[in-house]
Amino acid sequence: MEGESLRTNADDVSLLLAAASEFASYPGMQTDASVKEFLDRFPLSVVISALQTEADAPEVESTLVSCLERIFKTKYGSFFIPQYMPFVHVGLQTDSQIIRCLACKVVSCLLENVDVDGDNAVKLLIEYNIYPLLINCLINGDELLSSASTDAIITLAKSLKGLDVIFLKNPSETTHFKSIAARCSSLARIRVFALIVKLFSVSSSVASAVYDSDLLTLIESEVHASDMLLTLSAFELLYELAESPNAMKFLSRTKFLQLLVSTISDLSVDSVIRSRALSICGRLLSSNDMLKIVDQTSLKNLLLAIDGRLESLKNQGTDECECALEVLGHIGSSNQGAILLLLHSPPLARHVVEAAFDQLVRGKQLAALHALADISGEKRSESQKLLNSDAEECLRHLIYTAAGNSSKLTPSGLFLSVLRQDSEIRLAAYRMISGLVARHWCLLEVCSKQDIIDMVTNPQIETTKIGMEARFNCCTAINKAFLLSTSLSGAAFSEVASKLQEAIRRGPYLTRERAEAVPIVATADRF
């Protein structure tokens, strides 16, 4: 390697370490000017030579690695990387995890450097056989090293030439993902799968490359009902995939939806796995985009599986039951998802409405109230809050039916009953009313019940910040719907209007009117 060698004088080493420590601990980002000033005093060859000769001292190694990392992160520092590729090659193979981690980060810096042509950077990696070493760091390193190598590979995938390096056509190649997964440990295999999932989020072209390489089948193969840990790991990765817009169109073409259906319907599967499968369904179907592209037969089978599971859990208050109700809330949070739950035959939303006003199992009721708030549009924009006429009629019918089957007889009676429960239930009830009150029938039920108005406008009923804000939001939603209504007028509702306006004027946190300052008159102290 070219460059000066560090003299063995202990004073020279101490001087370098002191400067490197100060450089590495500098708060904020280092500038190109500061890096140039440092390298003018201590050339890269000197720093790297010291790292190689003093590597047995952990503090020295840590200091120099931190210093080099900050140097290479700058544009000026990254300019020197091509000259030091032999160092990167050796660094990726050393026994030191921290140096290998540094080498992975240097690869990322090289690829991210805007002053270096992407193709040339990839050519350097090919010339020095860097990619197989990154893979080795991924599967055999500690967590930090695995993370650094993952970042480097993801950065490599952002260039077209990099895709050719990563996605090999021959599965027998040692760096092909299928070949790696076949020979590595279970932990390393999960790391490989996690990398595949992250690659989906890079771009649509990278997502296509992953799918075309048939890599999703690797994760599918991990779903075995007989092995709980493998199945949960695969489901966790699928849960992450469901977050990526690039992955949605590909997931709809795989067997994952069928796997979810079979898992939810299989009573021999552990309830933890079934709950996770339900959660993934919620995330997938909460997206309007996914609802548009998913195969209708697969969608129907998923909904039937969820409905069947909830039907079997109707009289239970298990974690799985609560999870299933939360999933319906996630699905119903979108306009199309809410319509789907209400117009499916029979409507899945019936499980939510029935459980929302069932006080026998608290956890189940709490999950259902939040789900009903989501379905009714509490989180949606004003333009998306209301559904089509058929769905709206179904929602109204479900709530009036629930009221008629209870001792309360009316929706307003149901609303008041949940508002009178504990603070956590009450918070969920505020959300539910905030969503439902956009409907005229619900607004009439709320405003016709003086006790409801008294509770939501009472600034002293809540003691926590989240409770105060939920109550105030509910009050605001009622007032907004009230002002838009043309039928709720006259003396009968004038007091309601007055209370709502006063509550909004006070804001969410003010519990009483501002006290005026009272002057205190007292005789002066005499000594």
VEXMAR-303090 format. One record per residue (C-alpha): x negated, y negated, z. Coordinates in steps of 0.5 Angstrom, whole numbers, plus 500, padded with zeros to 3 digits. Each point is the difference from the previous one (the first is absolute). Layout:
<atoms>
XYZ/...
</atoms>
This chain:
<atoms>
500500500/497493498/499495505/496498506/498505506/502497507/493500504/500505505/498494505/506501506/500492500/503500493/505505501/502497506/501493496/504504495/505503505/501493503/501497494/505506497/504500507/501492500/502501492/505506502/503497506/501493496/508499501/504499493/497502493/493499498/499495494/496502494/495494503/499503507/499507496/495497496/496497506/500506503/497504495/495495498/497501507/501508500/501503493/505506499/494504499/498498507/506501503/501507497/493502502/502499507/506504500/497506497/494499505/503498506/507505499/498504506/502494505/508499500/500493502/495498494/504504495/507497502/497493500/497501493/506503497/504495502/496495497/499503494/508501499/501493501/494498495/503505495/507497501/498494497/500498493/493498500/498507504/504504495/496498495/494504502/504506501/498503493/493500502/501504506/504505497/495505503/501498507/507501499/499507497/495502506/505496505/506505498/496506502/497498506/502503507/502493503/507499499/499493501/495499494/505505496/506495502/495494498/499503493/507502498/502492502/494498495/503504495/507496501/496494500/497502493/506501497/504494503/494495497/504496495/493498497/498507498/504503494/505506503/497505495/493499501/501501508/503506498/495502496/495499506/504505504/500505495/492499499/499501507/505506501/504496506/507502499/499507502/496497506/506496502/504506500/496504504/500494505/508500500/500508502/494500504/500494504/503497506/506495500/496494498/496503495/506503497/504494500/494496497/499505494/508500499/499493499/495500495/503506496/507495500/495494497/497505495/507502498/502493498/496500494/501504494/493503499/501502508/507504498/496504496/495502505/505501505/505504496/497506497/503504495/497507502/503502507/493504500/496494501/497500507/503493501/507501497/505499506/503507499/493503500/498496507/507502503/499507499/493501503/500494506/503501507/507498502/498493503/496499493/506502496/505495504/494495498/500501493/508500500/500493503/495498495/505502495/506497503/496493501/498500492/507500499/500493502/495497496/503499494/506504495/494502496/496504505/507502503/501503493/493503500/502504507/506503497/497502494/495503503/505505504/497497507/507500503/501507500/494501505/504496505/507504498/496506502/498498507/508500501/501507504/505501505/496505503/494495502/503494504/493496499/499501493/507498499/500494504/494498497/503500493/506497502/496494503/497499493/506501497/503494504/494496498/501501493/508498501/497493502/496499493/504497494/496504495/501507503/508499500/501502493/495506500/503503507/507500496/496505495/497505506/503505504/500496506/507498500/502508500/495501506/503495504/507503498/498507502/496497507/506496502/505506499/496505503/502502507/493504501/496494499/498496506/504494502/494496500/498501492/508500499/500493503/494498496/503502493/506496502/496494501/496501494/507500496/502494504/494496497/501503493/507498500/500493503/497498493/504497495/495502495/500507502/507501500/500498493/495505497/501506505/504506496/507500502/500507502/494499504/504494504/506504501/497506503/496495505/506497502/504507501/494502504/500494504/507500501/500508502/495499505/504494503/506504500/497505504/497495505/506497501/501502507/493499502/495494502/494503498/494496497/501504494/507497500/498493502/495500494/505502495/504494502/494496499/499503493/507498498/499493503/493499496/504503493/506495502/495494501/500499492/507498496/499506496/499505506/506497504/504501494/497507499/502502508/507497499/502503494/497507500/505505501/501501506/497493502/494501504/501494503/505503504/495503505/497493501/507497502/502506504/494500504/499492501/506500505/499507503/498498507/498507502/493501498/497493500/494501496/504503494/505494501/494495500/497503493/507500497/501492502/494498497/501504494/507497499/497493501/495502494/506503496/504494501/495496497/497496506/493500497/502499493/501493497/506497500/501501492/499508502/504500506/507502497/500507496/505501495/508501501/500507501/494501505/503494504/507503500/496507503/496496505/507496502/503507500/495503504/500495506/507500500/501507501/495500505/503495504/507504499/497506503/497497506/504497506/498493498/505500494/497494496/493499497/499494505/501504506/495505497/495494499/502497507/498507503/493500497/499493502/501502507/495505501/493500502/495495496/497504495/507503498/502492500/494498495/502505495/508498501/498493498/496503494/506504498/505494501/495495496/501505494/507501500/503493502/498498492/507504499/506496501/504506504/494501505/499492501/508500502/499506505/494496503/503493500/507503503/496503506/499494504/495505505/496501494/499493498/498499508/495505500/496498493/501492502/497502507/493497501/499504507/502507498/493501497/493500504/495502495/498497494/502505495/507500503/501493500/498500492/505505499/505497503/499493497/499504493/507503501/503493502/497497494/503506495/507499503/500492500/497501492/506505499/505495503/498494497/501504493/507502502/506496498/505505504/497499507/502493501/505496505/501499507/499508501/493500498/498493502/497502507/496506496/497495495/498495506/497506504/496502494/497493498/498499507/496506501/497499493/498493503/497503506/496504496/498508502/496498506/503494504/504503506/503493502/500493499/494496500/500497507/498493501/495497504/502498507/496494503/497502507/500494505/496501506/496496505/493499499/495504505/497496505/493502503/
</atoms>
